[in-house]
């Protein structure tokens, strides 16, 4: 199993719309379940702990190959393009268990 965790910082001009952005991304990312083979869990949340990052994405995938497919899947790419419009910083951690 692969765990894929992404942290994002919202652009300053988007922070006033943070709750709406999170709600939209939650819906969009959740829609990938059953569409992307090997994606078994996905969630988006707001960081309430302060710090550099505002949003987090958490995914579980069956294999590294499934993660590769997720990264290039057209439905994921469409969401990724939306994310790029609202964020200015990103960190990612992937690990296998």
C-alpha positions in Angstrom: 0.0 0.0 0.0 1.2 3.5 -0.9 0.3 6.6 1.1 0.4 9.9 -0.8 0.3 13.1 1.3 0.4 16.6 -0.2 0.5 19.9 1.7 -0.5 23.2 0.0 -0.3 26.9 0.7 -3.1 29.0 -0.7 -2.3 32.1 -2.6 -2.9 35.1 -0.3 -5.7 36.4 -2.5 -7.5 33.0 -2.3 -7.4 32.7 1.6 -10.7 34.6 2.0 -12.3 31.8 -0.1 -10.5 29.0 1.8 -13.6 27.2 3.0 -15.3 27.2 -0.4 -12.1 26.0 -2.1 -11.7 23.2 0.4 -15.3 22.1 -0.1 -14.9 22.1 -3.9 -11.6 20.2 -3.7 -13.1 17.6 -1.3 -15.9 16.9 -3.8 -13.6 16.8 -6.8 -11.0 14.5 -5.2 -13.6 12.2 -3.7 -15.0 11.8 -7.2 -11.8 10.0 -8.2 -12.8 7.0 -6.1 -14.0 4.2 -8.4 -12.6 6.1 -11.4 -8.8 5.8 -10.8 -7.8 2.1 -10.5 -6.0 1.3 -7.3 -7.1 4.5 -5.4 -8.7 3.2 -2.2 -9.0 6.3 -0.1 -8.8 10.0 -0.6 -9.5 13.1 1.5 -8.8 16.8 1.6 -8.8 18.8 4.8 -7.9 22.2 6.2 -4.9 22.6 8.4 -6.2 24.1 11.7 -2.9 23.9 13.4 -1.3 27.0 11.8 2.0 27.0 10.0 3.0 27.3 6.4 0.4 25.0 4.8 -3.3 25.5 4.6 -4.6 22.3 2.9 -3.7 18.7 3.0 -4.5 15.8 0.6 -4.3 12.2 1.8 -4.5 9.3 -0.5 -4.1 5.5 -0.2 -3.2 3.5 -3.3 -2.7 -0.2 -3.7 0.7 0.0 -5.4 3.4 2.3 -6.7 2.1 1.5 -10.2 -1.4 2.6 -9.1 0.1 5.8 -7.9 1.8 6.4 -11.3 -1.5 5.8 -13.0 -3.2 8.2 -10.6 -0.7 10.9 -11.3 -1.3 10.7 -15.1 -5.1 10.0 -15.0 -7.0 12.7 -17.0 -9.5 13.2 -14.1 -6.6 13.8 -11.7 -4.9 16.1 -14.1 -8.1 18.2 -14.4 -8.2 18.7 -10.6 -4.5 19.3 -10.5 -5.0 22.2 -12.9 -7.6 23.7 -10.6 -5.3 23.3 -7.6 -2.5 25.2 -9.4 -4.8 28.2 -9.8 -5.3 28.6 -6.0 -2.0 27.5 -4.4 1.5 28.9 -4.3 3.4 26.3 -2.3 3.4 22.5 -2.2 5.2 19.7 -0.4 4.7 16.0 -1.0 5.5 12.8 0.9 5.0 9.3 -0.4 5.7 6.1 1.5 4.9 2.4 1.1 3.7 0.1 3.9 
